[in-house]
């Protein structure tokens, strides 16, 4: 883990959950951090407790913010060694129960901004020719269409596919790209998704456990990590089932959780 020391690492969605856990752990490992999220006050408080962290706040649901963030990093004369695209949110419930504006914001955060930031910073890494890396936080949900999480699961399917493809495209240039796929994790994401923080089915990991496993996977130059043994088992088991069966099972589990007020 010493290889993170003195690296400049940009983390999106750094004010809470997995993003905050990435920031705290990488600070312990001696990294220099650039933290971004909508919650400027939380970021400033977090950065004040770190050895070397700066804050650039903004809303990644605004399609113009990716370029603003990139140029702000340039203006500070900083070189990003590792980009961690962690920002994201979801919604639990029937498709028509949420406004289309909410889905637009979800698509802009989960897909557009992640793709835009990857395009901007990856180009710099290639031009420098001295390596670098990107960690895109996806989800176990990316492997299975999910009734009541339809848009979220679809956005994460994009993230996982996109990330693994980029890994293969750029690994020969010394740039490592990793897709992180946690299952149910104890984060503030659950509040925005209208989910109870109490786990329903499967295995709930802490953000810290997800981060530790992910950072180790990155150093091993893996293209993908499904966090947690139980989640890896669930993915393998579901992949053996006919799609119609897997879909019905997923719908039943989530609907049961919704009815119980847990999702």
C-alpha positions, 0 to 999 in steps of 0.5 A: 500500500506504500505505492499510494504515498505522495500520489495525487488522487482526485475523489468525487463524492468525497463528502460521505460514504465510500468516497469519504472512506477512500479519502480517509484511508488514502490520507493515512497512506500518505496521498495528496488529495483533491476532494469534490462533492456538492457539500462544500462545508463537509469537504472543508471539515474533512480536508482540515483533518488531513495532511494534504487535501484541497477542496473543489466543490460542485454538482456533478449532475451539472454537465458543465461541472466536469470541465470546471473541475478539470480546469480548476485542478489545472489552475492549481498546477496539480497533476492527477495520478489516480482518479476515483469516480465514486459519485453516484446515486439511485432511486428505489421504487416503481419507475413512474414513482419518480420524476424524469428530472430525478432520472436525468440527474442520475444519468448525468452523475452516474454516466455522463460526469464519470465518462467526461472526467475519465476522458479528460484525465485519462488523456493527460495520463496518456500524454504524460506517458508515466502511468496513472490510473482510474477507479470507477465505483460501480455496483453488484447491481450492474450484473442483473436487471433490477426491478424497482432499481431499473435506472440505477442498475442500468447506469451501473451496467454501463460503468462496469462494461465501460471500465473493463473495456478501458482497462483492456484498451490502456493497460499496455500504456501502463495505465491501470483502470479498475471497476469496483462493484460493492453490494449493499453498503452502509452509506448515505447513498441509501438515504437518497435512494429512499432506502433504510440503512438496515440491510435486507438480503445478502451481506452488508459491508462497511465503506471502509471494508469496500475501500480496503479491498478495492485499494488492494485490487488496484495494486494487483492490477485487476480490472474488476473487484466484486467486494465481499465473498458473499457478493461474489457468491451471489453474482456467481449463483445468479449467473447460473440461473435462466434470466427469467428466473433470476429476474423473478427472484430479484423482483421478489427480494426487492419487492419484499424489502420495499413492502417491509420499508427496508429498501 
